[in-house]
Amino acid sequence: MRFRSPFRRVSALGAALAVVAGVAVSAPAAVAAPGSPGTRPSFCDHDNRRTPFAQYLCAQSDDLLDVRIGDVHPTQPSLGYDEVYYKLGRYTLGKDTINKRFSDWCEADGRIDAVAATPDARLDDPSSFTCQLPVGAETADSIAAMKTVVIGPDGEPFLTDGHHTLTSFIETPDGGADLHVRLRVQANLSNLSRQDFWAEMQAHKWVYLRDPDGNPVSVNKLPTSVGLGNFTNDRYRSLLYFGRDIGYAQNGLPFQEFYWGSWVRDTKPVDLTGWNPNDLDNYLATVKAETQAMTALPKDSIVDSGFTATELGALNQWNDGKAPDKGEFAKLSKPYSDTKPGKLAYALEYKRTHDLT
C-alpha cells in the first residue's frame, strides 16, 4: 500500500535532505524515456505476477510505502552490533512505561511516538498500540525521521537508512521478517539496468561499500536481507553510535556514522588498544575520548570520503558545552540499576544476559 506524502508536490523534504547531505540530487536516470541507453520499460501497472516485488514497482519519490521488512535489500555490509544490542535490551529489559519498541516503530512509520499500548501489545499487531499521529496526519518533521528506501530493478526495495532499526525489529520476539513498516521512497530506479542502478546509487552515495577494516565490498557481496546474522560487526560504528549529541549530531546524511568510524579506524585519533566493550566505565571513557577528538577537529577538515567535519555534524563543543555530569554524556553514563538506564547500560546488560560478551 502506498501513501502519498502531504508534502510530495513540492518535494521540500527531499531537497532539504539533499542540501544537508551535501549531495546534489539531480533527476535520476529512471525518468529517461523507455528504450534509452541503460533503461528498460517501466513495468508499473502491468501484469507482474512473476516479479516478487511487484507491489513496490509503482512507488514514487516521497511516497510513504508500506514494506515487509523481510523484503528490503541492505546497502551496507556491516552493522554496529552494540547499537542493535542496545535496542534489543531496551525492548526486552526496558523500564519504560510504554515499551520503546512501539515508540521506535511509530517514529519509523512517520507518526512520532507511541502514546498508548495494551498490556499484551505486540509489535506485529499495530492495532494493540497507538501512535501519536494517525495515518494521513504526518508532518514534515515526522516524515523527516522516517527510514528511506530506493526502488531498484524489478521493484526490489533497497534500504538506504534504517538498517539498525529494521534489524532490531526483525530480531525482537514479536517482530520478524513479516513485520511491516512504512518507508519514505527516495527514488524509483526500477527501469534502470542493474549495472546502471548501482552506478546511480554510488553517484548519490546511497550505498556504502566498505567492510569494517576499510576494504572495498562489491555490490553482489551485500547482504540480501536485514538481521544480525547477515551483517559483519563494525565496532567503530558501534562506538560512534554512542557518541551522538556528544561529539556530533545526526543530520540526515546516509552512512554518516560509518564515515566517522572510518576516521577513527584510519587516523587513530584515540588509542583503542585498551577499549573493553563489555565494561561500562571503560566504554564510557572511550566514547568520551573519541568524541572530544571529534569536536577538536577544525570544522573544514576532511574526515572521510570528501566530507568535512561540519558536513558530518561535528559539534562546536564537546557534550554541547555541558559538563560530563550533564547533558547527553550524563544520560549515557547511567547504569542499568538506574530507573532510566543509559544506552550503553542496556547494550551491556543485553550482552551479559545472552552470553554475548
N, C-alpha and C positions, 0 to 999 in steps of 0.2 A: 504494500500500500504506500502511495506517495502523498505527501502533504506539501502543498505549495507554501513556501515561507511567505509571511506577510510583507517581507522586505525584498522579495525576489526581483521585482521590476527594476528597482534602482540599483540592485546588487551592491549596496553600500557596504554591507558586511564583508563581502569578498574583497572589495577594493581596499578596505581598511586593513584587513589581514595581510594583503599583499604588500602594502606600504610598510607595515611593521616588520614583515619578514625581509624586506629589502630585495624582494624579487619582483621584477616587472612581469606580471602575468598577462601576456598578450593573448589574443584569441587563439585557442588551441587548433591544431591541425584538423581536429574532428569536425570542424564546421566546413571543411572543403567539400566541394561537390562530389557525389559518388563517382568513382572511377578515376579520381585524381591520383597521382602517384602516392603510394603509401596508405591509401584509404580503401575502404570496402563499402559497399552499400549498407545503409542502416537497415537493421532488421527489426526496428521498433514497430510494434503493432502488427507484425507478420506472424505466421504460424511457426512458433519456435519450440515445439514440444521436444525436440532433440537437443535443445540448449538448456543445460541445467540451471543457468542463471537468467532465464528469460524474463523473470519478474522484475529484473533491475534494468533491462535494456532501455526503457523509455525515460529513465530518470534524467532530470535536467539540473544544471548548476543551481545551487541554493535550495533544491528540494530537500525536505526532511524525510528521508527514506527509511521505511521500516525494514530492518535487515535481521536475518537469522545469524546469530553470532558465529555459528559454525561455517557460514558461507564466506566470511571475509578472508582475504589473502593478505598476509602481512607484507610490509615494505621495509622491514628491517630484520637482521638476522639474530638479534640478541635482545635481552631484557635486563634490567637491573632487578635481580630476583628479590632483593630486600624490599623494594617498593611493593611488589606483589605480596610478600610475606607480611608487610605492614597492613595492607588492605585485608588480607585473609585473617590476620589476627584481630583486626577491628571488627570484621564481620562475625567471627566465631567466638571471640573472647571479649567483645566490646562491652563498655559500661554506659553506652548512650541510651537515652530514653527511647528514641526511635533508632533501630539498628542502622549503622552507617551504609550498609549495602543498599538500602532503599533510597537514602539521600543521594548516593552516587549514581544510582540508576536514573532517578528523576533529573539530576543535573545533566547526565549524558543524553537524556531524552529531550532536553531543551526546556525543562519545566522546573528549574532552580533547585528544589529541595523536597524532601518528604515531610509532610506535616501531620500525618496520622498513619497508623498501622494497626491491624487487628492483632490480638495475642498470637495467633497462629499464622501470621502473614508469611508469604513466601515470595521470593524474587521471581519465580516462574509463574506467579499469579498476580499480575498488576492490579487486579480488582481488590486485592487484600490490603493494599496500601494506597495512600492518596498523595499526589504531588501538589506542590504549591500552585502551579498553573495547570488548567485543563488543556487538553489538546486543542490547538487553534488560538490560544491566547499567548503564544510565545512572544517574547520581546527581543529587541536587538541584542541586549546583554545576555539573555538566556540562550539564544541561538549561538552567540559567540563562544559559549562554554561547551558546546556540543563537540563530539568527536567527528572526524571527517573521513570521507571515502571518495575515491575516483572510480568511475565505472570503466572497466577495461574491455578488451576483446571478448566477444560472446556474452557480454553483460556481467562478467566476473567483477565483484566489488573488491577493490584494493584499499585497505585501511591505511590512511596517511597520518592519523593521530588517534591515540586511544588504545595502543597495544597492551599497556599495563592494566588499564581499566577493564577491557574486554577479557583479558586473560584471567583477571580476578573473578569476573562474573562466571567464566566457564569452569573455574576451579572450585567455586564455592558450592556447598552441598545442595542448595536449592536453585542453582544456576544450570550450567551445562550448555552444550552446543546448540540446543534447540531454543534457548532463550532469545528473545527478540528485543531490540532497542533501535531507536531511530538515529540515523547518522546524517550529517549535513553533506550534501554532494558538492564537491569542489569542481568537478568537471566530468563530462561524459565523453570518453575517448574510445567508445566501443567500436567505431568504424575505422580505427587505425589498425594496420597490421601489428602483430605482436612486437616486431622489431622497432617500428616507429612509435608504438605505445611506450616502450621503455625509454626510447630517446627523449620523448616528450616528458616523461616522469623525471628523468635525470635533469633535463633542462630547467624544470620548475623546482628542482630539489625536493621532490615529493617521495624520494626513496633514499634510504641510507645503506650504502653498500660497503661497510667495513665491519670486520669482526672485532671482538674485544681487544685483540692485540694490534689492531690497526691495519690488518691485512685486507686486501680487496676481496669482495664476495661477488660472485656473478649472480645475475637475477634468477637463474634457474636453480640456485642453491638456497634461495629464500624459503622460509617455512611456508607451508601451504595452508596453515590454519593457526589460530591463536591457541594458547595453552602452554604451560610451563615446559612440558616435555619437548616442545617444538623449537624452543629458543636456547641458545647458549647464554650463560650468565656473564653479564658485564658488570664487574664490581665497581668500576669507575662511574658507571651510570647510576648505580645504587647510591654511591657517595654523594653524587650531585643532587639526587632527588631530595635528600635530607637537608640540603643547603638552600632550598627555596626560601625566598624572602629573608634570607640571612646574608647571602653573598650576591644573589641575583633575583630577578623577578621574571616569571613566565610572561611571554609576550606574543604567543601565537605562532612562533617560528617552528615549523616541524623539525624534530630531532634536535632541538635546542640543547638539551642536556647531554646528548651524545657528543656534540661539538665541544662542550665544556669538558666532558670526560676525556676526549682525545687530548685536550690541552693538559689535563692533569697527568695523563699517561706519558705524553711525549716530551713535555717541557719540565716535568718533575718539580713543580713549584713548592711542593712539600715532600718530606721523606715519609713514604708509606711502608717502610720495612717493618715498623713496629705496630702497624694497624691490625687490631684484633676485631673483626666484625661481629664477634659474639660477646663482647664486653661493652656495657653501656658507657662507662666513663671513658674508655679508650676510643670508642666510636665517636662520642661527642667531641673529644679533643681533636680527633682527625677532621671532623666536619668543621670545627672552629678554625683550624689552621688553613684548611683548603679554602674556606670562604673568605678569610682575611686576605689570602693571596689574591683572590678574585677581585676584591674591592680595591686592592692596592695597584692593580693594573692601570696604566694610562688608558683612558676611555677610547682613544683612537688606535690602540694597539690591535694587531690582528691576532685573534685567538685560534681560529681553525677555519679551514675552507673559505677563506676570504672574509669572514665575518669579524667585525670589531667587537671589543668588549661592550660597547654601547649597544650594538645591534643584537648582542646575545643577552642583554638585560642586566648587565652588571650594575649593582647598586653603588651609589656615590659613597656611602658609609656602611661599614660592617654592621649587621643587625639593624639596618636602617637608623643608625645613630644611637641605638639604645644600649644600655649596659647588659652584660651577659645574663643577669638575673631578671631581665625584662624582655619584652617583645617575643619574636619567633624563636630565638635560641632558648629562652626560658621555657617556652611551651615544649620544644623538642626535648629538653632535659628532664622532664618529669618521668619518674619511674613507673613501672606497672602498678605498684601499690597505691599510687595517687588516684583520686576519684576521676581525674581526667588525664590518663597516661599520655605521654608523648608518642609520636610516630615511631621513633626508634624502639621505645619500650615494647610497643605492640609487635614490631617485627621480631625482636629478640625473644619475646615470650612465645610467639608462634613457632619460631625455630626450635626453642627449647622443648615445647610440648610435642613436637612432631619429629624430634631427633634429627634436626637439620643442621646442627652446629658442627 
